[in-house]
Amino acid sequence: MKNIGLVSLGCAKNQTDAEIMLGILAEDGYNITYDPSDADVIIVNTCGFIESAKQESINAILEMAQYKDEKCKLLIATGCLAERYANDILIELPEVDAIVGTGDYDKIAEVIKSAFEGEKPVICGHKDRTPEERLPRILSTPPYTAYLKIADGCDNNCTYCAIPKIRGHFRSRKIEDIVDEAQRLAESGVKELILIAQDTSRYGSDIYGENTLDKLLEKLVKIEKIKWIRVHYFYPEAITDRLIDTMAKYDKICNYIDMPVQHGNNEILRRMARRTTQEQMLEKIEKIRDKMPDAVIRTSIIVGFPGETEAQFNDLYEFIKKVRFDRMGVFTYSQEENTPAASFPDQIDEDIKNERLDKLMTLQQGISLELNKSKLGKTIEVLVEGYDEDNFLFYGRSRGDSIEVDGTVYFATEDEVTPGDIIKVKILDADEYDLTGQAEV
């Protein structure tokens, strides 16, 4: 029996593809190993979204290539970088024995078989394909949490983004297929489902003729063993009143709005080809908070977009002060080749980008600290994740904290708790990112 090792980089959508590849290979008779020195085949599931991610993927390939002097016989590049730069990888990274793009991860077993037979297979260019068959999957998340990909690709064509070129057009999965997978995940012990897509708010628009995320959620809340449902990546203009009402209606749906607005100045938004304005976003956020007073709104911001003036940055700064996002990530603009914005005039100096990033993060730290302190004395639900031996406290996540990207709730308890339990915790202390409290009986 041959051993398979896999390194997956990038977003949760890439991670679910990696989990399916592991499931397929396990069914095909391979053994999964987490020690690259023990692997006969190493797969690097790459990210190719922005320059730093591309470099991280290349470094990972080169690091894993070192094991080919030992037991490893095949090194395979999959995922976004493989889809976007297959020819370059073949030329510049001869250590790679096969390449699999974003639409062909379900063919991984066939590719490995061909590579062992001496071929150097390259399967790319099918990024608009959505595998329809029911595919096996080995979770890489904790057993109580799982990502559930409801669509792939994107049709928004923001001027800074290469995702449509990497992952193709927006393609929704059928409701019945998603619900079937969710039920199987629930039976395996998953309590928290995290719905993901490049744009979840437009789910169903391609196959049902309208945005139908609300209808999907109505089906998923009926799965008894699922306790929390979290949704990532809403585009503000596609959040319908029906969707807000559905989220507010069901306690099982976390009032967690992951809405990457990217900027707050109307001219920059127009040049980004975003389909909304600052005024429309403020109106949508007010509507969300009116229907869901406990809503946690997470966003991401790009600073240093080509031509961003000091006045436009200040407009963004004031927008953030006004909205007071609960969670916010800030990124400097990355000049991605073959995107419209890459050729825009007035590219911003890296030092100015970083200064603006620091200014926004300082603002957000103050907002986050105030919002966290407002939770003092309140009791919240926490999904238990483990025990911190340094602080002698258990820890977990609240409904307002998604896995790996948000804060942590630390708590003391005299009762026995197990990862995956959902308990009540009274908050007694707070900092910019994390909360500390006492479990309630």
Helices and strands as residue ranges (DSSP letters): E 3-8, H 12-27, E 31-32, G 36-38, E 41-46, H 51-65, G 66-69, E 74-79, H 80-84, H 86-92, E 98-100, G 105-107, H 108-116, E 122-123, E 145-149, E 151-152, H 163-167, E 171-172, H 175-187, E 192-196, G 200-202, H 213-220, E 228-231, G 236-238, H 241-249, E 253-258, H 266-271, H 278-291, E 296-303, H 310-323, E 327-332, G 340-343, H 350-373, E 379-388, E 393-398, E 409-412, E 422-430, E 435-439
